[in-house]
Every structure is written in C-alpha cells, then in structure tokens.
C-alpha cells in the first residue's frame, strides 16, 4: 500500500510542476508562439519569463494572468519588484 501512496505522490508532484510552470509559460505567457529563431535568444527569453513568473509568485499572486494584466505596463512597479 505504501508503494501506491509513493506512486501517487510522484504523479501529483509531476503534475504540480506541469501546471505551475509549463502550462503557465505555454498558455499565459505564449511561449509556444515564440518565433525567436536564434537558440540562445530563445533561452534568454525563457529565462526572463521564469524570473518574471517567480517574482509574481513571490509577490503573492496565485493567478499569473491577473499579475500580468495589473502590472505589465507599470514599469515603476516592475522595477520595485527587483529591489
């Protein structure tokens, strides 16, 4: 029975990463639509999106879309987040 519980935990942990990171980056941040051809540039943009996502979560936002909608055009607030 313990093996089943461990397997269940592994599955939940996998989907947690999928839902909290990959899905958000793909759907909310449009990473799949990215047409940057140069591989290093694409990696850099992905890194910046990871930083932005982590900053939003550190600021307490559960919904990344809400944070983007509220702050995407507020440069002053975005710079304050970095300090």
N, C-alpha and C positions, 0 to 999 in steps of 0.2 A: 504494500500500500504506500509505503514511503517513496518508492521509486515513481509511482504515479504522481504523487504530490510534487516531487522534484521536477518531473517532466512538465507538469502544469506550470510550475514557476518559471521554467526556462521559456516556455511558449509565451507566457504573459510578458516576460521581460523582453523578448524579441519584439513583440507587437508594440510594446511601450516605446521602444526606440523608433520603430517604423512610424508610429502615429505622431510622436512628439517631434521628430526631426525630419525624416524623409518626406512624409506626407505634407508637412507644413512647407518645406522648401519647394517641393514639386508643385503643389496646388496654390498655396497662398503667395509664395514668392516667385512663382513662374519659372522655376529652374529648368524644367523640361523644355520650355520655349526658348531658352537661351540659345542664341545663334552665334556666340563667340567662337571663332574658328581656331584661334591660337590656343593650344592646350594650357600653357602657363597662365594666360589671361583668364581662361575659364576657371582654373583652380583658384586664382586670386579672387575672382568674383564670388565663388562658392565660399571661400574663407571669410570674406566680408559679410556674406549673408549669415554665416554661422555666428560671427561676432554680434551682428545686429540681433539675431534671434536670442542669443544668450543675454544680451543687455535688456531686451524686452522682458525676458523671464525674470531676470534679477530685479527689475522694477516692479514685478508683481503681476504682470499681465498674463492671464490664462489664455486669452484669445489674441493671437498674433495679428490677425486682421484688424481688430479694434485698435491695437497699438499703432499699426501702420497708418490706419485712417486718421488717427488723432495726431500723430507726430511726424508724418512723412514730409510735410512742408514746413516744419518748425525747426529750423537749423539750430536756433539758440538752445532749445531743449535737448536736441540730439547731442550737441557738444557738451552740455552739462552732464549728460549720462556718462560721458567718457572720463570725467574728472572725479 
